[in-house]
Amino acid sequence: MEGLRRLGDLISTSKEACLRCGAAGCPWDRIAGRPLCPDCQEAIALGEAAPLRETPEPQPCAVCRRVGTLRYETLPLRCSGPVEMDLCGGHLEALLARRLDRHAFRRLEQLLRTAGVGVKQVFLLHEAFYDGQGRSLQPIPEAW
């Protein structure tokens, strides 16, 4: 599926330490193939940590189709393996900061459903962060 796909089984999911802080023990989300724990993702979104510096791949964004994306891999709750999304810088930043606009949320929800994954299974798209209409409930405050 273009822009979003399910990967292999949980057995193949790596439990590498977080690239930034070294936390270990869980299969962390991966951005551009590099493991990042939730605390480091939050620090990036808040502007408290150095921003990501990765080379974009020539793939279209799963949301807006803009070419030049980073692979975002996450392990949905109660799922046998991870899901990988190609996201442009703006949509990756919005996902991490819980600021996806309604269109982006709906598009990812549709792609996840097509892949057999419920939106509530994906950590940062969970109902605690977005309402049923796709409005952000708990965005990370703007970093100045």
Sequence and secondary structure as in RCSB ss.txt:
>XXXX:A:sequence
MEGLRRLGDLISTSKEACLRCGAAGCPWDRIAGRPLCPDCQEAIALGEAAPLRETPEPQPCAVCRRVGTLRYETL
PLRCSGPVEMDLCGGHLEALLARRLDRHAFRRLEQLLRTAGVGVKQVFLLHEAFYDGQGRSLQPIPEAW
>XXXX:A:secstr
  SEEE S GGG      TTT   SS  EEETTEEE HHHHHHHHHTSS       EEEE TTT  EEEEEEEE 
 TT SS EEEEE HHHHHHHHTT   HHHHHHHHHHHHHTT  GGGSGGGSTTTB TTS BSS      
